[in-house]
């Protein structure tokens, strides 16, 4: 895909939704971090149902530690991989409380040192909380990037590097959310809604079911 076509696509997304917001509910940096850990292989809707109750009981590192792992498991048991996620949340809360003065680290290396925080989660935190122009690549972003021809790559790291290279700076802050929601609601893994696609005239998709 050429530079002009990419710019047209991003311009359409910008006009349609100039300020896309994350669909996870949170009221503090810590709440966002915990929601993101919970969201791995789970839907935002499920996570929001869990945190609506959990955060009323414990929404700080100290609060989570006081709650304890068994009670934490009880509150998050409806989310996938809840045993592992409970362990990560306890360990991360311990580190934040004891090492970071309850503050979320502002750099990638420290973020990725937290249990349950990988590159995608770190990118989202840097983007949302610290206004960095990082681009997180999840399954939706990966699929939309490859399927449309916007930025192709065999794995998420290659797609992320390609996006960072070809996306104009003015759009880098928002492209993750544009592509996530496009992949979630329009450019689905199956039964794509090409008839109502905002960028259909620029898309280079040719019925590739492997993407």
C-alpha positions, 0 to 999 in steps of 0.5 A, a space after each residue: 500500500 502506498 503512502 497516499 492511500 494510507 493517509 486517506 485511510 487514517 484521515 477517514 478514521 480521524 474524521 469519523 472518530 477524532 478522539 477514540 477512547 479505550 473501552 475498558 472502564 477505569 478511574 486511575 492509572 492502577 485500575 487501567 493496568 489491572 483491567 489490561 492484565 485481566 483483558 488478556 484473551 477476554 473481552 472488555 465487556 467481561 472485564 468491565 463487569 468484573 472490575 465494576 465490583 472489584 474496584 469498589 472493594 480494592 483499587 490500589 496496590 495496597 488494597 489488592 494485597 490486603 484482599 489476598 489472592 484467594 478473595 481476588 480469585 473469587 472476584 475475577 473467576 468469570 474471566 479466562 485464566 483467572 488463576 494465573 491473572 490473580 497471581 500476576 495481579 498480586 505480584 504486580 501490586 506487591 512491586 508497585 507498593 514496595 518498589 514504585 511508591 504505588 506509581 505506574 512506571 513510565 518506561 517500557 522496560 520497567 512496565 514489562 518487568 511487571 508480571 502480566 505486562 507484555 509489550 502490547 499492554 506496555 504500549 497501551 499504558 504508555 499511549 493512554 496514560 503517558 501520551 506516548 505515540 506507541 502502537 499496540 498490536 493485538 489480534 485486531 490490529 494485526 488482522 486489519 493491518 495485514 488484510 487491508 494491506 496497510 502494514 503486512 507482517 508475519 508476526 505482531 512485532 513486524 507489524 508494529 515496526 512497520 506501523 511505526 515506520 509508515 504511520 504519520 506522527 499525527 495519527 500514531 496516538 490513535 491508530 491502535 484504537 481505530 484498528 481495534 474497533 474496526 477489527 472488532 466490529 467491521 473487519 471481523 475474522 469472519 463475516 466481514 462487513 465490507 458493505 458498511 466499511 468506512 475504508 472499503 475503497 482503499 482496502 486491498 483485501 482479496 478474500 484471504 481467510 488465513 488472516 
